């Protein structure tokens, strides 16, 4: 039958060829129970394996280019079955290869056709119908499971690729929005100041001759305005470098999603100074990085609470636990909190997950001006608050 190819380029298989080739042992397994022509069946099976291995490796490297090998592998299995029922292993390999390179519907149709041809051959070559039916059921079940597994893995790879593209697009748009914001801030910050500097310099130039004292006053005002502008620029640069908690939480959600880790979050609508928010954002980034790299977790909880006793940010996962305080990341996190009068608590029993509790006193909320909300209440999974 004619196979219709997918327009998308198939992703490489998840395993190495050497691991997948281990299933060739099932080619020889029936020889222990198959009395017909044992020597001839063994040598024919060895020849079939020798022909199959280079074909499978070539297909593994470039499935689209070597898609025609699906038919060759299936034919190899059909040719071996009369001498060795283990030849059905090559038919199953052909089904798996079809799942890698063909459209899902086409792969399913081709698998049905191959299994039907295999069933007909077993009915013809087997000494009794019961044994043939047993082989047919076994092959059908194994081939179906293999095909479903290949298609599921292929779909997961495709979704991960789409997610990566989405992350890159989000990062690009965020960077573009940040550049636009920086441009507006610098324009608003420096536009008026530089206009005043230019005007006063022009006025001072006119007063140098007739009124030197007035000219000196204008130059002094220029110096004052310039120093004020420099201080404002420095504050703006600090604000640009500091990541907001909401922005860091959005980045954490994308990173965890790409690692197939669920994120639950609850953020109280707390007004945070810039210094406090920057510290919490860096702590969240460090914690999420550790979860992805070391925890082996499937779920992460982030909770921000504030009351009369101060503010608490809890980051918990259901991973392997056993985290100590020796790491530079956690040590730096504790030092930044200590600078604000806070503390870091770690609860990480082996096998029981890890919970980081960042505590800040009420005085930390008044460390700087320009506070702004970081949350609006409970946030459902996967939705921005």
HELIX and SHEET records of a PDB file:
HELIX    1   1 UNK A   17  UNK A   20  1                                   4    
HELIX    2   2 UNK A   21  UNK A   24  5                                   4    
HELIX    3   3 UNK A   25  UNK A   29  1                                   5    
HELIX    4   4 UNK A   30  UNK A   32  5                                   3    
HELIX    5   5 UNK A   38  UNK A   61  1                                  24    
HELIX    6   6 UNK A   69  UNK A   81  1                                  13    
HELIX    7   7 UNK A   85  UNK A   87  5                                   3    
HELIX    8   8 UNK A   88  UNK A  101  1                                  14    
HELIX    9   9 UNK A  104  UNK A  125  1                                  22    
HELIX   10  10 UNK A  129  UNK A  210  1                                  82    
HELIX   11  11 UNK A  212  UNK A  241  1                                  30    
HELIX   12  12 UNK A  245  UNK A  258  1                                  14    
HELIX   13  13 UNK A  274  UNK A  290  1                                  17    
HELIX   14  14 UNK A  291  UNK A  295  3                                   5    
HELIX   15  15 UNK A  328  UNK A  339  1                                  12    
HELIX   16  16 UNK A  362  UNK A  366  5                                   5    
SHEET    1   A 6 UNK A 343  UNK A 347  0                                        
SHEET    2   A 6 UNK A 354  UNK A 360 -1                                        
SHEET    3   A 6 UNK A 310  UNK A 317 -1                                        
SHEET    4   A 6 UNK A 299  UNK A 307 -1                                        
SHEET    5   A 6 UNK A 262  UNK A 267  1                                        
SHEET    6   A 6 UNK A 377  UNK A 379 -1                                        
SHEET    1   B 2 UNK A 271  UNK A 272  0                                        
SHEET    2   B 2 UNK A 372  UNK A 373 -1                                        
END                                                                             
